[in-house]
């Protein structure tokens, strides 16, 4: 269901891209990117765990906050690897209407 919020990810990704090579002392995003893909991936893993914990033991508000952190860090990782979110969206569109079971089977071949 479209809510008019779809552009927030594109806007956030543009900000993340603009911080590449920026001053790490004044930008958390630049600091993350300066750490390299390994460091960004590690941070994404931490955020994923925090999101799971919030889902299981936290309030809906805590889950919202952690989910926002998770999406942000995923976008930073995509930027660090030079992958645009549109590529991810295209993959999701490609999978639309395909059973998750069938899609997973096709990857194992």
N, C-alpha and C positions, 0 to 999 in steps of 0.2 A: 504494500500500500504506500503510495507516494504521499509524503507529508510536507514537501517543500524544503526539507532539510538535506536533500541529497548532495547539494553543493558543498556542504561543510567539509567533507573529506577532500574534495578537490582544493578548496581554499586552504585547508590545513597542510596538504601536501605541497602546495605552492610556497607556503611560508617555510616549511622544512627545507625545500630545495633552495630557497633564498638564503638559508643559514649555512649552507655548505661552504667551508673555508672561512667562515666568520670567526669572530673573536670568541673563543671558548670561555673566557672569563666573564663575558656578559650574556651568553646564550646557552641555555641547557641543551638545546638541540645541537648547536655547534660543538659543544662538549661531547655529546654522545657520538656524533659523526666523527670527531677527531679520534675517538677511541677505536674506530674501525669496526668492521662487520662483526668480528667475534664479540666485542664488548656490547654492541647494540643487540646482538642475538641473545647474549646472556641476560641483558636487561629485559628483553621481551619475554624470556622464560620466567624471570622473576614476576613480571606483571601477569603472566598467564596463571601462575600458581596463586597469586593474590586474588585474581578474578575467581578462580575455582573456590577458594576459601570463602570469599564473600558470597558466592552463590549458595554454598552449603550452610554456612554458619552466620552470615551477615544479614543486614537489613537490605531491603530493596534499594535504598539510597546508597549503601556501601557498594552494592553490586554495580549500580550505575556509574559511580566514580571509578571503580576498578576497570569496568568495561571501557570507559573513556580513555583511561591510561593505557589499556591494552591496544586499543585502536591506534592511538598516537604512536606508541612504540613500534607497532607493526608498520605504520607509514614511514617511520624513521628507518627501519630495516630495509624496506623496499627502496627508499632513496639511497641508502648506503650501497645497495647492490645495483643501482641503476635500473630498477624495475618500476614502471609507472602503474599506479592503481588501475588505470584503464585496462591494462593487460590482465589483471586479476578479474575485473568486471567482465571482460570478454570471455574468460574461462568459465565464469559462473553462468554467463548466458549460454555458452556452448553446452553446459551440463543441464540446462533447464529442460525439464520434461523427461530426463533420463533417471531411471531408478538409481538410488545410491548404491544398491547392491550391484547392479549391472555396471555402473561407472567404476566401482572399485575392481571388479573382475577384469575390466578392460585394461586397467593399469598393470595388472600382474602379468599380462602376456608379453 
